[in-house]
Amino acid sequence: MDSEAVDILIAGGGPVGAALALALEGSGHSVVLAEARSADSHGARSANSGDARAIALSYASRLILERLHAWSGLPVTPIETIHISQRGGFGRTLIRAADCDLPALGYVVNYDDLQQSLLAAPCSARLLSGARLTGFDGRTATVHTQQGKLAFAPRLMVFADGARIADDPPVPPYSKDYRQTALVAWVKTAQAHQGRAWERFTPEGPLALLPHTTGYALVWTTGPDRGARLAALDTAAFLAELHAAFGERLGAFIEAGARSAFPLALRYRRAEIRPRSLAVGNAAQTLHPVAGQGFNLGLRDAWELARLARETGEPGSDSFIDGYRRARALDRRAGIQFTDSLVGLFSNSDALLRFGRGAGLLALDLLPLARRFVARRMIYGARALP
């Protein structure tokens, strides 16, 4: 089979892969985007309809999406304040958008709404829906579509949004099992959210409530056994347990959408999958959901890769690969260490650590410059992008 020459082939058309294709617009490079889902599976669903998937966008991610012409009309719920506390201990802090002179710290959006907005933005990349990458040997990529098998000879192969190939090892070079489960759902409380997000740390893990439409996107981290039990409870019993775990600050929990649970682990690649290839987004690193850093880190991956591609005529060369890895090293390493450290610090019941956490939260609340530093770290990452 003859191979079709292409400058950049992106495997994985989720939000990070689609954003990369948009960011490459005007670069002068030919781009093919291979998306596993079929074209008719991208219909957006409301948060209340049972689709529990929600993404927390930082304000910096909004700036990138604006530049990609994928922000206007996107239905989002702004996060104006984040309340951080620990269950059963003293100390709490409030991080406000006003601390950073911003209209919002971030936004919550449905996965499908974001995907639709990215795919609807003007883009000359060739989109292959229902396409699955089945092989890449450093020279030729094999893609299976609903119409048959295609072969490409990309100058640069990009793995995005968790994309992998059949002979790629299922476990990346580094993997750390947190022995935790994240239960996600849309929930509603008696009190309106007023743009406030809650990060409530418990010995089992963080319980996060992110303002989303008329309620909250819940990300509840627990042990695996309890996570499975919570997912199987009827709605009334689930809401009662959630109320008991979170406390009285929002009144009763009165409604819940469909629940789903998944195991949590830290995974990241120390090296690339094949020659002339790069990984971005979840294909490069999968983080714990604490502090909502994962997607935003992946979007910055895509933005930086596109920036370098616009400046070079040889994507996929050793110098290009090395330049990208150097450019992303600080932000990527800091994002991984930041979330991993939060999990280790807050997901335990040690009395001394509980006291230290409380003192740290109290000090953070009393020091405006420290709060501003933490807020900017969460918004922009280790580097001020875009």
Secondary structure, DSSP 8 states (H G I E B T S, - for coil): ---EEEEEEEE--SHHHHHHHHHTTTSS--EEEEESS-GGG-----GGGT---EEEEEHHHHHHHHHTT--TT---EEE-EEEEEETTS--EEEEEGGGGT-S-SEEEEEHHHHHHHHHHS---SEEEET-EEEEE-SS-EEEEETTEEEEEEEEEEEEETT---TTS-SS-SEEEEEEEEEEEEEEEESS--TTEEEEEEETTEEEEEEEETTEEEEEEEE-HHHHHHHHHS-HHHHHHHHHHHH-STT--EEEE---EEEEEEEEE-SS-SSTTEEEEGGGTEE--SGGG-HHHHHHHHHHHHHHHHHH-S-TTSHHHHHHHHHHHHHHHHHHHHHHHHHHHHHSS--HHHHHHHHHHHHHHHH-HHHHHHHHHHHHHTTTT--
